[in-house]
Amino acid sequence: MSNYKTGLDFAKKQDANDPLSSYREQFHIPKDKHNNELIYLCGNSLGLQPKSTKNYINQELEDWANLGVEGHTHAKNPWLPYHEFLTTSMSKVVGAKPIEVVVMNTLTANLHFMMVSFYKPTTTRYKIIIEADAFPSDKYAVESQLRHHGYDDKEGLILWKAREGEELLRYEDLETILDKHGDEVALVMIGGVNYYTGQFFDLKRITKLGHKHGCMVGFDCAHGAGNVELNLHDSGADFAVWCTYKYLNSGPGSLGGCFVHERHAHNKTLNRFTGWWSHNKETRFKMRDEFDVIPGAEGWQLSNPPILSMAAIKASLDIFEEVGIKKLNQKSKDLTAYFEFLLKELGQDTIRIITPNNPDARGCQLSIQVKNADRALHDKLTEAGVISDWREPDVIRCAPVPLYNSYQDIYHMVEKLKNILK
Ligand SMILES: *Cc1c(COP(=O)(O)O)cnc(C)c1O
């Protein structure tokens, strides 16, 4: 792992020896106006399109054209149980049991639905802990839940902050917060992989800590799903939510995923918002029955889902199923370490990587802080054919995605950065 070399020959050799290199051909790689492939390092924001996606969606379009409403039961992939076709492979991606996972709604909507069930404030225990640098949507969602229950959204929110001069969060500091305020906290809600720093948290450790203090624990795994081994079941978390358009390559705004731990699967007394899709499948269409909730994560569904979006998710999950998250993880660690190696070769004083250097505490994203840089640097990179992501004030986020990025992508990216910085 550590015998990296500079130079294009080394990158070419790595690609030639990469057992996953052929998967790149299964994706559409965006091109510049001269028809050259761009260096796409933005899979953490919007994953690329599998070439197979079109066929999966076309199948449903055709069945809809030919069968109309009969497609619910007679389509090649019948629409009534369509979400079930995604469950097994999605549960493998996030390390859960099938009964714990469902694909439904969108990410922030799912976060709210989970909080309806797992944020149960009382007069003495109503606060919520999030990361100080949580993704804005998560912060807004959590604040609005506090207000919804009649609490002040500043007083009720506890931020787990990085120390002065640091970016990464320390578990000791979360322990200190919980030792002090644990009995006031109803919910600990953390981003499994922080979107800004790329820090991959120890979900099990956080869950244990929260549970020890009597709190519910949930994770937003938007940047974790399809990127790292989440092992959601073993983490013991009460719930988790994620999207499928980042590392899961299912298209802009595609549906989200949701995890509810098995220990809650048969608890019918949990408060929740419901709809006909959370009702017993056997009697759903009798339409007049008393509500009878489906056990497991499926019991949080509300509506019959958009099949076209689910077809795109199926196309992507079939690729994940074939490769396996373990192999992906191996390449991810290797490719990211190579990227880190080349960036360090560029010089320590201009470039600082704020993502953890421990490979187990990060996924494939590196957040690169460039001294005295502003947005112009990002624009120059874009002009040079590198698609990355800029975060104010001075951070470029790049995600070498193991499914479709190559060692040569990384080599060329760093060469271009070097030329711009010169
Ligand atoms: C991408 C992302 C979101 C986006 O939420 P949507 O509801 O899908 O628009 C929310 N939270 C986190 C942590 C994210 O990374």
The ligand as a MOL file (V3000), in Angstrom:
LIG
                    3D

  0  0  0     0  0            999 V3000
M  V30 BEGIN CTAB
M  V30 COUNTS 15 15 0 0 0
M  V30 BEGIN ATOM
M  V30 1 C -26.5300 15.5240 0.2570 0
M  V30 2 C -26.9810 15.6700 1.6450 0
M  V30 3 C -28.2950 16.0970 1.9530 0
M  V30 4 C -29.2700 16.4710 0.8670 0
M  V30 5 O -30.5750 16.2300 1.2760 0
M  V30 6 P -31.7680 15.9610 0.2230 0
M  V30 7 O -32.9320 15.8270 1.0950 0
M  V30 8 O -31.4210 14.7190 -0.5430 0
M  V30 9 O -31.8200 17.1420 -0.6860 0
M  V30 10 C -28.6510 16.1640 3.2970 0
M  V30 11 N -27.7810 15.8380 4.2870 0
M  V30 12 C -26.5100 15.4370 4.0090 0
M  V30 13 C -25.5810 15.0780 5.1230 0
M  V30 14 C -26.0750 15.3610 2.6940 0
M  V30 15 O -24.8280 14.9810 2.4300 0
M  V30 END ATOM
M  V30 BEGIN BOND
M  V30 1 1 1 2
M  V30 2 1 2 3
M  V30 3 2 2 14
M  V30 4 1 3 4
M  V30 5 2 3 10
M  V30 6 1 4 5
M  V30 7 1 5 6
M  V30 8 2 6 7
M  V30 9 1 6 8
M  V30 10 1 6 9
M  V30 11 1 10 11
M  V30 12 2 11 12
M  V30 13 1 12 13
M  V30 14 1 12 14
M  V30 15 1 14 15
M  V30 END BOND
M  V30 END CTAB
M  END
